[in-house]
């Protein structure tokens, strides 16, 4: 995540959340003090010191669906209070929990943290998680399957079928939707200064018609709002009429059309009137 607009006191908190989502234990531990304390709110000590926190999270980082989504953040003096929704794997299956996390930051690292955890909600339908570079091949295969029907329509492979997903999984935000034990859909997003750009929405043909595309577009709006961005933008081929119709139903407007490779690209946008201001 771009941290340029984040208050200094909150930067180690954001950095450890990014490392948590990447399941990178070494990067995660850089932002915890050696003598840190880790509590279940209000005062039940769960881990004392960096070694115990490392051991606790090494096991958690093995969970395939692990992902923490920041819902809201407040900074007061040296305290950072986050509301997060965390996707985890429970004994009965994948699910989500709401977490209020309170971090005390000293000398650029987390000195103490308290966590108030809500009850788990099992996700029997579908699970979202952030893609890792290791997911590049699966992202490419799903995208090719989703866009194959458009090849005879436009006479060439659509742009998403030619992308380098090893680079995009590293440089962009790609969130993956799993259903029935397999990768079913994805959305690729690129935060810009004043808007969130959707580069790709793809649903595996076997899972089309279930509303996953709409769900991912709504998810993108939530991502934009969380980052303080007031608009979502996307583009598509003018011959993809059903896609344009869907975007219009969801509140997107056509901004312009431009020639591209013998056809036309349609650029669309949707303002998010209730987006919160950027932190910092």
C-alpha positions in Angstrom: 0.0 0.0 0.0 1.2 3.6 -0.8 1.9 5.1 2.6 2.7 8.6 1.4 -0.6 10.0 2.8 -0.4 8.1 6.1 0.5 9.9 9.4 4.0 8.9 10.6 2.7 7.3 13.8 0.5 5.0 11.7 3.1 3.9 9.2 4.5 0.9 11.2 0.9 -0.3 11.7 0.2 -0.1 8.0 3.5 -1.8 7.1 2.9 -4.7 9.5 -0.6 -5.1 8.0 0.8 -5.2 4.5 3.4 -7.8 5.6 0.6 -9.8 7.4 -1.4 -9.9 4.1 1.8 -11.0 2.2 2.4 -13.6 4.9 6.0 -12.3 5.2 7.0 -13.0 8.8 10.3 -11.2 8.6 8.8 -8.0 7.2 6.0 -8.3 9.7 8.3 -8.5 12.7 10.3 -5.4 11.7 7.5 -3.2 13.0 7.3 -4.9 16.5 9.6 -3.9 19.4 11.7 -6.6 20.9 10.0 -6.2 24.3 6.5 -5.7 22.8 3.3 -7.0 24.5 0.3 -8.5 22.7 -3.0 -8.6 24.5 -6.6 -9.8 24.1 -8.5 -6.7 25.1 -8.5 -5.4 27.8 -5.6 -7.1 29.6 -5.2 -10.8 28.8 -1.5 -11.2 27.7 -1.3 -13.4 24.7 2.4 -12.9 23.7 5.4 -11.4 25.5 8.2 -10.2 23.3 9.0 -10.4 19.6 9.9 -14.1 19.7 6.5 -15.1 21.0 4.7 -12.9 18.5 6.7 -14.4 15.7 5.9 -17.9 16.8 2.2 -17.0 17.0 2.1 -15.6 13.5 4.2 -18.2 11.8 1.4 -20.7 12.4 -1.2 -18.3 11.3 0.6 -17.4 8.1 0.1 -20.9 6.9 -3.7 -20.3 6.5 -4.5 -20.1 2.7 -7.3 -17.5 3.0 -5.6 -15.2 5.5 -6.2 -11.5 4.8 -6.8 -8.4 6.8 -8.9 -5.6 5.3 -8.7 -2.2 6.9 -12.2 -0.7 7.3 -11.4 2.4 9.3 -8.5 4.0 11.2 -8.1 6.6 13.9 -4.9 8.1 15.2 -4.6 9.9 18.6 -1.2 10.9 19.9 0.9 7.7 19.8 -2.1 5.4 19.5 -3.5 3.9 16.3 -7.0 2.3 16.4 -7.9 0.1 13.4 -11.2 -1.6 12.6 -10.3 -4.6 10.4 -12.2 -7.5 8.8 -9.9 -10.5 8.8 -10.5 -13.6 6.6 -9.2 -16.8 8.3 -9.6 -20.5 8.1 -11.6 -21.9 11.0 -12.2 -25.6 11.9 -15.5 -25.4 10.1 -14.2 -23.6 7.0 -13.2 -20.1 5.8 -14.8 -17.1 7.4 -14.4 -13.6 8.6 -14.1 -11.9 11.9 -14.3 -8.2 12.9 -11.3 -6.9 14.9 -10.7 -3.7 16.7 -6.9 -3.4 17.0 -5.3 -0.8 19.3 -1.6 -0.1 18.7 0.8 1.9 20.9 3.7 3.1 18.7 7.0 4.1 20.2 10.2 5.0 18.3 8.7 3.8 15.0 7.7 0.3 16.1 4.7 -1.2 17.9 5.3 -1.4 21.7 2.0 -2.8 22.8 -1.2 -3.9 21.0 -4.7 -4.9 22.2 -7.2 -6.9 20.1 -11.0 -7.1 20.5 -12.3 -9.9 18.3 -15.8 -10.5 17.2 -17.5 -13.8 16.5 -16.5 -15.7 13.3 -18.9 -15.6 10.3 -18.4 -18.6 8.1 -18.4 -17.8 4.4 -20.3 -20.6 2.7 -20.5 -18.8 -0.6 -17.2 -17.3 -1.5 -14.0 -16.0 0.0 -11.9 -12.9 -1.0 -8.2 -12.8 -0.5 -5.3 -10.6 -1.8 -3.2 -12.2 -4.5 0.5 -13.0 -4.1 3.2 -13.2 -6.8 2.9 -17.0 -6.6 -0.7 -16.7 -7.8 0.4 -15.3 -11.2 -0.1 -18.5 -13.2 -3.6 -19.0 -11.8 -4.5 -15.4 -12.5 -3.4 -15.7 -16.1 -5.3 -19.0 -16.6 -8.5 -17.6 -15.2 -8.2 -14.4 -17.3 -7.6 -16.4 -20.5 -10.7 -18.6 -19.8 -12.9 -15.5 -19.0 -11.9 -13.5 -22.0 -11.7 -16.3 -24.6 -15.2 -15.7 -25.8 -14.3 -12.2 -26.9 -11.5 -13.3 -29.3 -13.8 -14.0 -32.3 -15.8 -10.8 -31.5 -12.8 -8.4 -31.8 -10.5 -10.6 -33.9 -7.6 -10.6 -31.4 -6.8 -11.5 -27.8 -8.2 -8.8 -25.5 -5.6 -6.8 -23.6 -5.9 -8.7 -20.3 -5.0 -11.9 -22.0 -1.6 -10.5 -23.0 -0.6 -9.0 -19.6 2.4 -10.0 -17.5 0.7 -11.2 -14.3 4.0 -11.9 -12.6 4.6 -8.2 -12.7 1.0 -7.2 -12.1 0.7 -9.5 -9.0 3.7 -7.6 -7.6 2.8 -4.1 -8.6 -1.0 -4.0 -8.6 -3.8 -4.9 -6.1 -5.3 -8.1 -7.3 -8.0 -9.7 -5.1 -9.1 -13.2 -5.7 -12.5 -14.7 -5.1 -12.6 -18.4 -4.3 -15.8 -20.5 -4.4 -16.4 -24.2 -4.1 -12.7 -24.7 -3.4 -11.3 -23.1 -6.5 -10.4 -19.7 -7.9 -13.6 -18.4 -9.5 -13.1 -14.6 -10.1 -10.7 -11.8 -9.7 -10.4 -8.0 -9.8 -7.2 -6.1 -10.5 -7.0 -2.5 -9.2 -4.4 0.3 -9.4 -4.7 3.2 -6.9 -4.0 6.6 -8.5 -3.8 10.1 -6.9 -7.5 10.9 -7.1 -9.2 7.6 -8.2 -9.0 3.9 -8.2 -8.5 2.3 -11.7 -10.0 -1.1 -12.3 -7.7 -2.9 -14.8 -9.4 -6.2 -15.0 -12.6 -8.0 -13.8 -12.7 -11.6 -14.7 -15.1 -14.5 -13.8 -14.5 -18.1 -14.7 -17.2 -19.1 -17.2 -18.5 -21.9 -14.9 -19.2 -19.2 -12.2 -20.7 -16.5 -14.4 -24.2 -15.5 -13.6 -23.8 -15.7 -9.8 -23.2 -12.0 -9.2 -19.5 -12.4 -8.6 -18.7 -9.6 -11.0 -21.0 -7.2 -9.2 -19.6 -8.3 -5.9 -16.1 -7.5 -7.0 -17.0 -4.1 -8.4 -18.6 -3.3 -5.1 -15.5 -4.5 -3.4 -13.4 -2.1 -5.5 -15.6 0.8 -4.4 -14.9 -0.2 -0.8 -11.2 -0.3 -1.5 -11.4 3.1 -3.0 -13.3 4.6 -0.1 -10.9 3.1 2.4 -8.1 4.8 0.6 -9.9 8.2 0.6 -10.4 8.1 -3.2 -13.6 9.7 -4.5 -13.9 7.9 -7.9 -13.6 4.5 -9.5 -12.6 4.3 -13.2 -12.4 1.5 -15.7 -12.2 0.9 -19.4 -13.5 -1.8 -21.8 -13.8 -2.5 -25.5 -16.9 -0.9 -27.2 -17.9 -4.3 -28.6 -18.2 -5.8 -25.1 -21.8 -4.5 -25.0 -22.9 -6.7 -22.0 -20.1 -5.4 -19.9 -20.9 -1.8 -20.7 -24.6 -2.4 -19.9 -23.6 -3.9 -16.5 -21.4 -1.0 -15.6 -24.1 1.5 -16.6 -26.6 -0.3 -14.3 -24.1 0.0 -11.5 -23.8 3.7 -11.9 -20.8 4.1 -14.2 -21.0 6.8 -16.9 -19.2 6.9 -20.2 -16.5 9.6 -20.2 -15.0 9.2 -23.6 -14.1 6.8 -26.4 -10.7 6.4 -28.0 -9.5 4.4 -31.0 -7.4 1.4 -30.1 -6.1 -1.4 -32.4 -8.7 -1.1 -35.0 -11.6 -0.7 -32.5 -12.6 1.7 -29.7 -11.9 1.7 -25.9 -14.7 3.1 -23.8 -13.6 4.9 -20.6 -16.1 5.0 -17.7 -16.2 6.3 -14.2 -18.3 6.3 -11.1 -18.1 9.0 -8.4 -18.2 7.8 -4.8 -20.0 10.7 -3.1 -19.6 9.3 0.4 -15.9 8.5 0.2 -14.1 9.6 3.4 -11.2 12.1 3.2 -7.7 10.7 2.9 -6.0 10.2 6.3 -3.1 12.5 7.1 
